[in-house]
Amino acid sequence: MYDYIVGEIISLESGYIVIDNNNVGYKIFVSNPYSFNIGEKNKVFIYQYVREDEMSLYGFKNIEDRDLFLKLINVKGLGPKTALPMFANGGSSALMDAIESENINYLKKMPKIGEKAARQIILDLKGKLAPKVEKNINSELSDALKALGYKQADISKVIGNVNGSDTIENQIKEALKLLLK
């Protein structure tokens, strides 16, 4: 099992990159191949998909994206070819926010994701993901907004736009302004 591959990007194609590592070219499926540059050395985190009739590599720029991908492919009805394009639009943080806030319309915009699949993703993963925005924000702010009667889904939508280096009083004021819009 591979964890990552470090090498030079030698080719960008629609849906995949080719990375050269010790004179071996690895074809790695990625969500956005054009976020890489030909001739540049990169570290690509890998998921190796092995089935009876297929062996493929799926690549990610960071471990967090790969971890979310692994959770997605464990959702009933989702395979790697369906889960990978979900990272192309907003990345893992937007995807996690959509799941946590039960934003079915956002998920339905993804290729091959309909109403039933979107609901299954939310059912299987909601509450099991730690959105990045909440890791960086003082839990005191979240608790204060909950005490004021706001729902966690609404808090999650605005909390990432609050200046985390400000005082708690100013953070609350800023969050309330965003919540009232």
C-alpha positions in Angstrom: 0.0 0.0 0.0 1.3 3.4 -1.0 1.1 6.5 1.3 2.5 9.1 -1.0 4.7 9.5 -4.1 7.2 12.3 -4.5 8.3 13.1 -8.1 8.2 15.4 -11.0 4.9 16.0 -12.9 5.6 15.0 -16.5 2.0 15.0 -17.9 -1.3 16.6 -17.2 -4.3 15.0 -18.8 -8.1 15.3 -18.3 -8.7 13.5 -15.0 -5.2 12.4 -14.1 -1.5 13.3 -13.9 1.6 11.3 -14.6 4.3 11.6 -12.0 7.9 10.4 -12.5 9.5 8.7 -9.5 12.9 7.0 -10.2 12.1 6.7 -13.9 8.7 5.1 -13.3 5.7 7.0 -14.4 2.7 6.7 -12.1 -0.8 7.5 -13.6 -2.6 9.1 -10.7 -6.3 10.2 -10.9 -6.9 13.6 -9.3 -9.8 15.9 -9.0 -8.2 18.8 -10.7 -5.1 17.9 -12.7 -4.5 21.5 -13.7 -3.7 22.5 -10.1 -0.4 20.9 -10.8 2.4 22.2 -13.0 4.5 20.2 -15.5 8.1 19.9 -14.4 7.4 20.7 -10.8 8.3 18.3 -8.0 5.3 17.4 -5.9 4.3 15.1 -3.0 1.0 13.4 -3.8 -0.8 11.5 -1.1 -2.2 8.2 -2.6 -5.1 5.9 -2.3 -4.5 2.6 -4.1 -7.8 1.1 -5.4 -7.5 -2.6 -6.1 -10.3 -4.8 -7.5 -10.5 -7.9 -9.5 -10.5 -6.1 -12.8 -8.8 -2.8 -11.9 -5.9 -1.3 -10.0 -5.8 2.5 -9.9 -4.1 5.3 -7.9 -6.0 8.3 -6.6 -4.0 11.3 -5.5 -4.5 14.3 -3.2 -2.5 17.3 -2.3 -2.9 16.8 1.4 -3.8 14.0 3.9 -7.1 15.7 5.0 -8.5 15.4 1.5 -7.4 11.8 1.3 -9.0 11.0 4.6 -12.3 12.6 3.6 -12.1 10.7 0.3 -11.8 7.4 2.2 -14.9 8.3 4.3 -16.8 9.1 1.1 -16.0 5.8 -0.6 -17.3 4.0 2.4 -20.8 5.6 1.8 -23.2 3.0 0.3 -23.3 3.5 -3.5 -20.2 5.8 -3.8 -17.0 4.5 -5.4 -13.8 6.3 -6.1 -14.8 7.5 -9.6 -17.9 9.2 -8.1 -16.2 10.6 -4.9 -13.1 12.1 -6.6 -14.9 14.8 -8.6 -16.5 16.0 -5.4 -13.2 17.7 -4.5 -12.9 19.7 -7.7 -15.2 22.7 -6.8 -14.7 23.8 -3.3 -12.2 21.3 -1.8 -12.7 19.3 1.3 -13.7 22.2 3.7 -16.7 23.2 1.5 -17.7 19.6 1.1 -17.5 19.0 4.9 -19.5 22.1 5.5 -22.2 21.0 3.1 -22.4 17.6 4.8 -22.5 19.1 8.3 -25.1 21.7 7.4 -27.2 19.1 5.4 -26.9 21.2 2.2 -28.4 18.7 -0.2 -28.5 21.2 -3.1 -24.7 21.7 -2.9 -24.1 17.9 -3.0 -26.6 17.4 -5.9 -24.5 19.8 -8.0 -21.7 17.2 -8.0 -21.4 14.8 -10.9 -23.4 11.6 -10.5 -24.9 12.7 -7.2 -28.6 12.8 -7.0 -31.1 13.3 -4.2 -30.8 9.8 -2.9 -27.0 9.7 -2.9 -26.8 13.2 -1.3 -29.1 12.1 1.6 -27.0 8.9 2.0 -23.8 10.9 2.3 -25.4 13.2 4.9 -26.8 10.2 6.8 -23.5 8.3 6.9 -21.1 11.2 7.5 -22.9 14.0 9.4 -21.3 14.4 12.8 -18.3 12.2 11.9 -16.4 15.0 10.2 -14.6 17.8 12.0 -14.9 20.9 9.8 -11.7 22.8 9.5 -13.3 26.1 10.4 -14.4 24.8 13.7 -10.9 23.5 14.6 -9.5 27.0 14.3 -12.2 28.9 16.0 -12.5 29.4 19.7 -15.2 27.1 21.0 -16.2 29.9 23.4 -17.6 31.8 20.4 -19.6 28.8 19.2 -20.9 28.2 22.8 -21.9 31.9 23.1 -23.8 31.8 19.8 -25.6 28.5 20.8 -26.6 30.2 24.1 -28.2 33.0 22.1 -30.4 30.4 20.4 -28.6 29.9 17.0 -28.4 26.5 15.4 -25.0 24.8 14.9 -25.6 24.7 11.1 -26.0 28.5 11.0 -23.0 29.0 13.3 -20.8 26.8 11.1 -21.7 28.9 8.0 -20.5 32.2 9.5 -17.9 31.2 12.0 -15.2 30.9 9.4 -15.6 34.5 8.4 -15.0 35.8 12.0 -11.6 37.3 12.8 -10.2 34.7 15.2 -7.4 37.0 16.6 -9.9 39.5 17.9 -11.4 39.6 21.4 -14.3 37.3 22.2 -16.7 40.3 22.5 -15.7 41.5 19.0 -15.9 38.0 17.6 -19.5 37.7 18.9 -20.5 41.1 17.5 -19.0 40.2 14.1 -20.7 36.8 14.1 -24.1 38.3 15.0 -23.8 40.8 12.1 -23.1 37.9 9.8 -26.0 35.8 11.2 -28.5 38.7 10.8 -27.7 39.2 7.1 
